[in-house]
Amino acid sequence: MSPTDEQDYPEAGQTRTRLPGGDPYGGAPRRTGRSSSRSLVTVVGVVVLLISAIAFANRGDGSSADNTSDKSDRPRTSATAASGTKPVETKNAGIPSGFAHSGQGAESAAANYAVALGSAEMFNKASRDAILQTIMTPPNVASSQAAMDKAYTAAFNQSLGLNTDGSAPKGYTFVSRTSPIGTKITEATSDSATVEIWCSGLLGLAGDKSINPVTNSWFTITMKLEWTSSDWKIITHSQQEGPAPVPGDDKASSSDEMSKAVEEYGGFTYAR
């Protein structure tokens, strides 16, 4: 995915992952040095990232956000072992909510929000507005929705082979997914945190005559979260390419195989 700049929003009291302004695979991921169709995919990611906004919580081994500010107490790597902390059990607009007021809660929120911002639902206005209403801090919802509307236009959807409303044409399957590989907190206070999420993303249109086949990309999303209304919400968000592994020798699947996989395998809810 191509790097994107971070856009700040007022904190009075803003993602693709796969989000307009950055890759929506954080927002939608795209790489350089490819065909014109691949370039369109890159645009999606850039737009998404520039618009996202997040404030993240502190990281710790089950302790409160206040107790993780001391870097000497943190592991150098982002441990993902189970902590015994009860995971979230609620959802809002299909997105996990009610995260713990802790470092682990912030990381879990960041991972889940990256998935939402990089989903195919971001290409439809109604579902996109619902996502942003759920994950953004209240003061930033309206500005985030307006910015996304400028990125996810009918013309943009058509350039990807979609219908104007973001749906896939008959006989095709639209794929837009972000999968977090790992997370780490780089800065934290009791009620805010900056979290980096290393992700892999899929974006494209599966179908025999698709000019934008499903491709994979790797990127890192930097989110800032804020603890508000008893949950973590996004304030700012940005994205950059990599780290990317050396491509393997896997044979590309057919469009039918890819469509079947997308329809049969659901996404994950991330919690520690």
C-alpha positions in Angstrom: 0.0 0.0 0.0 1.1 3.5 -0.6 2.0 5.7 2.3 -0.5 8.3 3.5 -0.4 11.4 5.5 -2.2 11.7 8.8 -5.0 14.1 9.1 -5.9 15.5 12.5 -9.3 16.4 13.7 -10.2 18.7 16.7 -10.3 16.8 19.9 -13.1 18.9 21.3 -14.8 17.1 22.7 -11.4 10.0 11.3 -10.0 4.8 8.2 -9.0 2.0 4.6 -7.6 1.0 6.9 -8.5 -0.1 4.1 -9.8 4.8 4.2 -9.8 7.4 1.6 -6.7 9.4 1.8 -4.7 6.3 2.5 -5.2 2.7 1.7 -8.7 1.6 2.6 -7.1 -1.5 3.7 -6.2 -0.2 6.6 -8.4 1.0 4.3 -7.9 -0.4 0.8 -4.3 -1.4 0.0 -2.4 -0.7 -3.1 1.1 -1.1 -4.4 3.3 0.8 -6.8 4.8 -0.5 -10.0 1.7 -2.2 -11.2 -0.9 -1.8 -14.0 -3.4 1.1 -14.1 -6.0 -1.0 -12.5 -3.7 -1.6 -9.6 -3.1 2.1 -9.3 -6.8 2.6 -8.8 -6.6 0.2 -5.9 -3.8 2.2 -4.4 -5.9 5.3 -4.6 -8.5 3.7 -2.4 -6.1 3.0 0.3 -4.7 6.5 0.3 -8.0 8.2 0.5 -9.0 6.1 3.5 -6.0 6.7 5.5 -5.9 10.5 5.1 -9.5 10.7 6.5 -9.2 8.4 9.5 -8.8 9.7 13.0 -8.0 7.8 16.1 -6.7 8.1 19.7 -5.5 4.9 21.3 -5.1 3.5 24.7 -2.2 2.2 26.6 -0.8 -1.2 26.3 -0.2 -3.6 29.2 -0.5 -7.1 30.3 -4.0 -6.7 31.6 -3.2 -3.6 33.6 -4.8 -0.2 33.3 -3.6 2.3 30.7 -2.0 4.4 33.4 0.4 1.6 34.4 1.8 1.0 30.9 3.4 4.4 30.3 6.7 3.1 31.7 8.4 1.6 28.6 10.8 -0.4 30.8 7.9 -2.6 31.9 6.8 -3.4 28.4 8.0 -6.4 26.4 10.0 -5.4 23.3 7.7 -7.5 21.2 3.9 -7.3 21.1 2.9 -10.4 23.1 -0.5 -11.8 22.1 -0.8 -14.5 24.8 -4.2 -14.8 26.5 -4.4 -12.5 29.6 -7.5 -13.8 31.1 -9.2 -10.5 30.6 -12.8 -11.0 29.5 -13.2 -10.1 25.7 -15.9 -7.8 24.4 -19.4 -9.3 24.1 -21.2 -6.5 22.4 -21.4 -5.1 18.9 -22.5 -1.8 17.4 -23.3 -1.7 13.7 -21.7 -5.2 13.5 -18.4 -3.9 15.0 -17.1 -5.1 18.4 -17.5 -2.4 21.1 -17.1 -2.0 24.9 -13.4 -2.5 25.0 -11.5 -2.6 28.3 -10.0 0.7 29.5 -6.5 -0.7 29.3 -3.6 -1.2 26.8 -5.0 -4.5 25.7 -8.4 -2.9 25.2 -6.9 -0.2 23.0 -5.0 -2.6 20.9 -8.1 -4.8 20.4 -10.1 -1.7 19.4 -7.5 -0.6 16.9 -7.4 -4.1 15.3 -11.2 -4.3 15.0 -11.4 -0.7 13.7 -8.8 -1.5 11.0 -10.9 -4.4 9.8 -14.0 -2.2 9.7 -12.3 0.6 7.8 -10.9 -1.9 5.3 -14.2 -3.7 4.6 -16.3 -3.8 1.5 -19.1 -2.0 3.5 -17.0 1.2 3.3 -17.9 1.5 -0.4 -21.6 2.0 0.3 -22.7 5.3 1.9 -25.3 4.0 4.3 -23.1 1.2 5.7 -20.0 3.6 5.7 -21.8 6.2 7.7 -22.9 3.6 10.2 -19.3 2.4 10.6 -17.9 5.9 11.1 -20.7 6.7 13.6 -19.5 3.7 15.6 -15.8 4.1 15.6 -15.1 7.8 15.5 -15.1 10.2 18.4 -18.4 12.1 18.4 -16.9 15.5 17.4 -15.3 13.9 14.3 -18.1 11.9 12.9 -19.6 14.5 10.6 -16.2 15.7 9.2 -15.1 12.1 8.7 -18.3 11.2 6.8 -18.0 14.3 4.6 -14.4 13.5 3.8 -15.2 9.8 3.0 -18.0 10.9 0.7 -15.5 12.9 -1.4 -13.4 9.8 -1.8 -15.9 7.1 -2.3 -17.8 8.6 -5.2 -19.9 6.8 -7.8 -17.2 7.4 -10.3 -14.6 5.9 -8.1 -16.7 2.8 -7.5 -17.2 2.4 -11.2 -13.4 2.7 -11.8 -13.0 -0.4 -9.7 -15.7 -2.2 -11.7 -18.4 -1.8 -9.0 -21.9 -0.4 -9.4 -22.4 3.3 -8.5 -23.7 2.3 -5.0 -20.6 0.2 -4.3 -22.2 -3.2 -4.9 -20.6 -5.8 -7.2 -22.1 -6.4 -10.7 -24.0 -9.6 -11.1 -21.7 -12.6 -11.5 -18.8 -10.9 -9.6 -17.7 -10.8 -6.0 -16.1 -7.7 -4.5 -13.3 -8.4 -2.0 -12.1 -5.8 0.4 -10.6 -7.1 3.7 -7.9 -6.1 6.2 -6.3 -8.7 8.5 -4.3 -7.4 11.4 -1.1 -9.4 11.9 0.1 -7.7 15.1 -0.2 -4.5 17.2 1.9 -2.4 19.4 1.5 0.8 21.5 4.0 3.5 20.9 2.6 6.2 23.1 0.0 6.2 25.9 -1.6 8.2 28.7 -4.5 7.2 30.9 -7.1 8.1 28.3 -5.3 8.0 25.0 -2.9 5.9 23.1 -1.1 5.6 19.7 -1.3 2.1 18.3 0.4 0.7 15.2 -1.3 -2.2 13.5 0.6 -4.3 11.0 -1.8 -5.6 8.4 -2.3 -7.7 5.3 -5.1 -6.6 2.9 -7.1 -8.0 0.0 -8.8 -5.8 -2.6 -10.3 -6.5 -6.0 -13.2 -7.8 -8.0 -13.4 -11.6 -8.5 -14.9 -12.6 -11.8 -13.9 -14.1 -15.2 -13.7 -10.7 -16.9 -12.6 -8.5 -14.0 -10.0 -5.9 -14.9 -9.2 -5.5 -11.2 -8.4 -9.0 -9.9 -8.0 -9.5 -6.1 -4.5 -8.6 -5.0 -2.7 -8.7 -1.7 -0.7 -5.9 0.0 1.0 -5.3 3.3 0.9 -2.1 5.3 1.1 -0.6 8.8 -1.7 1.7 10.2 -1.0 4.2 12.9 -4.0 5.0 15.0 -4.7 7.4 17.8 -7.5 6.5 20.1 -9.3 8.4 22.8 -11.3 7.0 25.7 -14.7 8.6 25.5 -18.2 7.4 26.4 -16.7 4.3 28.1 -15.0 3.0 25.0 -12.1 3.6 22.7 -12.8 5.8 19.6 -10.7 7.0 16.7 -9.3 10.6 16.5 -6.6 10.3 13.8 -5.2 7.6 11.5 -2.5 7.2 8.9 -0.9 4.4 6.9 2.4 3.4 5.3 3.6 0.4 3.2 5.1 -2.7 4.7 6.7 -4.5 6.3 6.1 -6.9 3.4 7.5 -10.5 3.2 9.1 -12.0 0.1 6.3 -13.2 -2.2 5.9 -17.0 -2.1 5.4 -19.4 -5.0 1.7 -19.9 -4.4 -0.3 -20.3 -7.5 -3.0 -17.7 -7.9 -6.5 -19.1 -7.4 -9.2 -18.9 -10.1 -11.9 -16.2 -9.8 -14.4 -18.9 -8.8 -12.2 -20.2 -6.0 -11.7 -16.7 -4.7 -15.4 -15.9 -4.8 -16.2 -19.1 -2.9 -13.5 -18.4 -0.3 -14.9 -14.9 0.4 -18.4 -16.2 0.7 -17.6 -19.1 3.0 -14.9 -17.7 5.3 -16.1 -14.9 7.6 -13.9 -12.4 9.3 -12.5 -12.4 12.8 -13.3 -10.4 15.9 -9.9 -9.4 17.5 -9.6 -9.4 21.3 -6.8 -10.3 23.8 
